């Protein structure tokens, strides 16, 4: 594609759209769903249900200016100790509600930085989780870490806790970019942590990169990627920076004049993608790459609040401040601020502050958006078989209108519906937005579409 055509497409599809880790998206959650509804949904889960658990650790040792996560910087142990007490109280209440025959097939700790916990706290939290909820022997236990604050004790603690996959935040190795986002992380620090994890027996490693950061260029992201490839990760996620200073106050510290425009952002993403494909990685969905033998490539994939995953459990229960749960009936989100979350758990035993109950149309559109984000395919037959011809009809009509309106080759007809082309892959979020019945009603701010 010529640089002129690339620039035209990037600018045309740069309108802000959701990341679609859920549908309806979080801005449409409301207070009609609270602790009572969440408890009823948990209690109604069927016998033998497979569960996925997410545990949010909302603490960091330093503030990265680009970050959009729900987190806060702590300098002492007391807030963390108090939070872990509340977290275990919430877990105990959920454990009393779920069927005793349930099994946990995925456990994910995110943040913030889970390695802001001390080694003893890591082991204690994992042990209490296993005591209260039934972790499958083959469960994937994944943890996100900030390698700047790892040490041997924490590596050993994660291993003892049963962690078998680690996602390592890198973002960028260029010192100028790191200075612009207040994240100083030398390559050698990261390499040492990778080596320590592998020596401890944690060999499934992911690395997270970000494009569109202040000061980045196509050449600089390519240099960072060359360094990342020497670490030989199983998976690499390449996220676009979401600059939302109106909503995220510390992003106002970033120099907006140093941010790339839509065409340059897309150029950075494409440069990374080309190098990863040439290196033998397989592209998964929008922004993930994995080795050909990785389960993310060889097996079915889904999308949840942690991004692309091999997790097939229909129910995800989130613990901690801001954590979101997904049930067959809908979504439930805990209070975002730690004091509010703690107060809710103390009074109501669950931290739920808001959510949304799914309509039949929500379920149909959620399924379509997830399959487009994961497989890049829309099947009319599959949709009608799953939800019935009447429920599927409005969404099938939307897909046909999209095909008729497409003038840029982003989608193509198939015998059974349509697919997103390689040209359209970078704009999959914008394509999914065509099926979003809530988007025009929203005043929420989202990241740009490229």
N, C-alpha and C positions, 0 to 999 in steps of 0.2 A: 504494500500500500504506500502511495506517495506521501511525503510529509504534508503536502497541502490537504490531501484527503483525510489523513490522520487528524490534523488540526480541526478540520471541518466537523468530523464525527465527534471528536472530544468536546468541542464547544456546543454541539447540538444536544448531546446527552449529558451535559454537566449539571443539569438541574438536580438539586438535592433530593435524595430518595433514601428510604430505610435500608438497613443491612439485612433485613428479613431473617433474623434469628428466631423470630416467632411471627405468627399472624393470628389475630390482630397484633400489631406492634405495641410495645409498652406505653407509648403516649396515649393509647386508647383504653388503658386500664382505668378503673374507677373504684370508688369506695363501696359500690354495691356488693363487691366480694370482700369479705373480711375473714376473721378467724373462724367464725361459725361455719361459713361455707367451705373453707379449706378443710376443717375438721370433718365435715360431712363427706367431702370428696375422698379424703383419706380412708375414712371408715368404710366406704362403699367399694373399695378396691376388691377385686375377686381373689379367691384363694389361689395360692401359687403364683401370684403376680411377680413379674420381673421388674425391679426398680433400678433407676439410676439416681445417684445422690450427688448433689453439688454442695460444697461447703465453702462459704465466702469468708476469707480472712481480710478484713478491711484496713490493714496496716502496712505501712512502708517505713523504711529507715530514712528515705530521702524523697523529695518531691520532684518528679519529672514533669516538666511543663507541658508536654504534649499529651499527657495521659488523660483519658476520659473515664477511667474506672472509679468506682465508689471506694475511696480509700482516704486515709489520713496518716500523717507522719506522727509517730510516737517515739519518745526518747526514754521511756521508763517502762517497767514491767506491769505496773498496776492496771492500766487500762486493758492490756492484753489479758491479764489474769481474770479480771471481772468479765470480760467479753467471753472468754472460754467457758466460764461458769454458766452464763446465759445460753450459750450455744449447746452445751450438754443438757441443760434443762429442756430446751426446745426439742432436742433429739429424743429425750426420754418420753416426752409427751407423744411425739409422732410414733415412736416404737410401740406405745400402748394402743395406738389406733389402727396400725396396719395389720393385715392378717398374719398370724404367727407363721404361716407357711410361705411367706414372701421370700424372695432371694434378690440380693443386690448384685447386679452384673457389672455396673460401672460406678466408680467413686472418683470424683474430681475435686481437688482443692484449688481454688483460684483466689484472686485478690484484686488489688493489693499484692502483697508478697507473702505466700505461706511460709517462706523461710525467714520471715520476721519473728516467727515463733522460736523459742529456745529449743534445744535438742530434746529436753525432757518433756516439753509441752507437745512437740510433734508426736512422740511415742504415746503420751497419755491420751491425746485426742484420738489417735488411730485406735488405741486399745478400747477406749470407751465406745467408739463407733461400732467396733466389732462385737462388743458385749451387748449393745442395744439393738443392732440391726444385723441381719444375717448376710454377711458377705460371702458370695460364691467363691469356691476355691480358685476358680479361673477368672475372677473379676479383674478388670483393668482398674488400676489405682494410679491415677495421673495427678501430677502436681505441677503448678507453674512456679518458677523461681526467678529471682533476680540474682545473677551470679556474683554481683559485687558484694553481696553480704552472705555468702556461703562459706562454710568452714568444714573441717573434717568431722566435727561432732554432728553437724546437721546432715552431712552426707550419710554418715553411719545411722543416724536416727531415721532418715527417710527409708533406708534399706531395711532396718528392723521393723519399721511400720508396715512394710509390705508394698511400698511404692514400686511400680514396675514401668512407669513411663514418666518422663520429665519434659516439660516445655520450658525452654530457656529463652528469656527475653534478651535480644541483642539490639534490634531496631537499626542501628548503623554504627560502623566502627570509625567513621571519619571524625577526627578530633574537633573539627570546626562545627560539624553538625551536632556532635555531642554537647559542645558548649552552648549551642543555640537552643537546646532542649533541656539543659541542666541535667544531663545524664553522662557522667564520665565513666567509661567502661572500656579499658584497654583490651585488645584482642587476647593478650597473654593471660589475663585474669579469667576470661571465658574459657580459653583452652584448658587451663588447669582444672577448672570445675568439671568440664566435660571428661577429662582424663580420670578425675577422682570418682565421678559417678560410674563410669565404666569399670573401673577397678573394683568398685564396691558391688558390682553385679547388676546395676541399673543400666541396661544397654539400649533400651528403646528411647531415643532422644529426638525431640522436636526443637527447631529454632524458629523464633518469630522475628521477622523483619518488617520495616515500615518504609513506604515510599511517600513522597510528597512532603517530607519534613523540611524545615527551613534550611536553605543552603545546599540541599541535595541536587545533584545533576545525574544525567544518565551515566556519565563516567564514574561518578563517586559511588553510586549504588552498585555498579559493576565491580568496583574494587572491593567493596564490602562483601559482595557475594563470593568473590574469589577466596577471601579469607574464611568465609563460612564453609565453603566446600571442603577446605582442608580439615574441618571438624567432622565431616562425613555423617551428618544427621540423617535419620530415617525419613523425617518429614520437615518441610520448610513452609511456613505460612508467610505470605507477603501481603500485608494489610496496607490499605491506603489511609494516610493520616486524615482524621476527621477534625477540622478546625472549627470549633464551635464556641468562640469566646463569650458569646452572649449567655451561654448556659454554663460554661466551665470557666470559672474566674481565673485560675492560674494560667490558662492558655493566653490570657491577655499579656503575659510576659514575653510571648513569642513575637518576633519582628515579622509582621505580615508582609512587608516588602520583600522578605527573603523566601516567601512561599512560591512554589511553582504554579503556573496556571494549568487549566485542564489538559491542554495538549502536552505540556512537559510532564505532567503527572502520568498521563497515559504512556508517554515515551519511556519513562522510568520503569513502569510496570512491565511494558513489553520487552524492554532490554533484559530485565531479570528473567522473565519467562523464557525468552529465547535461549539464554545461557543455561538455565536449568534443564530445559528439554534437550539441549545439545549434550549435557552432562549425563543424561540417562534417566532423569526424574520424569515422572508422569504427572500431568496436570489433573487436579481434582477440583471440580466445580469452578468457582470464581478465582480463588486466591491461595489454594493449597497445592503443594507438590510433594510427591512421595516416591520412594524407590519402588520399582515394579513388583517386588515381592511383599510390599507392606500391605496389611489388611485394608488400609484405606483405598488401595487400588484393586486388590483381589476380591474383596467382599462388598456387600451392600453398604452404602453410606447414607447418613442422615445429617440433618442440620439442627443444632440447638443453640443455646445461649453461649456455648463455648466454641461455636463454629462448626466445622465439618467433623464428623465422628462416626465410628463404627458401631456406636451404641444403638441397639434396636429396641430398647425398653420404651414402651409407650408412656410410662409414667416417670417423671423426673421430680424429685423432691429437693428443694433448695433450703439450706439452713444458713442462718446468719443474716446480717443487715444487707438489704437490697436484693437478696437472693430470690430468684423466680422459680416457682414450681409449675410443672405442666401435668395436668390430669386429663382424662378423657372428657371431663365436663368443661374444662377451661384452664385459665392461668391464675396463679395467685402469687403476689409479690410481697415480700417483707418490707417493713419500713426501712428507708434508705439510711437515715442517720442512726448511728449506734445508740445514743441515749433513747431515741424513740423506739427502736427495736427492743432494747432491754426492758423498757417500761411495758411494752405490749406483751412480751413473754411473761413478765412478772404478773400481769393482770389476767391475761387470757390464755397463757401457755403456748400460744403460737404468735409469731411476729407479723402475721399478715396485715397489710395496710390497704391493699387494693388488688384488683384483678379484673377478669372479664369471663363471663360464662359464654360458651361458644354456641352460636346458632348453627343450623345445618349449612347455611351458605358459608359461614366462617370455616367450617370443617372442609368443605369442598375447595375453597380458595386457598386455605392453608396447605392442603395436600398438593395442589397444583404448583404453588409457589415453591414449596420445598423440593418437589421433583425437578422443577426447572433449575433451581439453585444447585441441585446435586447432579442430575443426569442430563440436563439441558434438553429434555424431551417432554412433549405434551401428547398424551394418548387419549383420544376420545373414548375408545373402547374400554380402556382401563378405568377411566373416570366414571363412565356409566355403570360399569359392573360393580364398582365400589359403593357408589352413592345413589344409584338409580338414575334413569334417564331424565326424570323431571328435575331433580336437584342439579344434575350436571348440565342441563341445557343452557342456562344463562352464561356459564363459564365457557362452554364450547362456542357459544356465539361470540364472546369476547375474543377468543383465540382466532376465530375466522376474521373478525374485524382487524385484528392485529396483523394477520397475514396480508390482508388487502391494503392496509395502510403503509406497510413497510416499503420504503424506497431505498434503503441503504444496505440491503442484504444481510440484516441481522438475524432473520429467521427464514426458514425454508419449509415448504409443505412436505409432509410424509404421507404414506398411504393411510395413516391412522391419526393424523393431526398435524403436528409441526415439530421442528427442532430448532435450537439456537445454533447458528453457524459459528465457525471459529472467528469470523469477523465480529460476530455479535457477542461472543463470550465476555469481553471486558465490560459490556453494557448489560449483563444479565440482571442486575438490580433494577435498571430502568425498564427492562422488558417485564420483569415480575410486577413492577408498579402498575402495569396495565391491567392487572387482575386484582388490584387493591381497592376494595370498595370504600375504604375509609380515608384514603389519601387526600382527596379534595376537601374533606371535612376538618382536616387537621391544621393546627397552627404550630405544631411541633417543628423544631429545626432538625434537619438531618445532614449527614455528610454529603458532599458532592458525589455525583453518580459515576465518576471515574477516579 
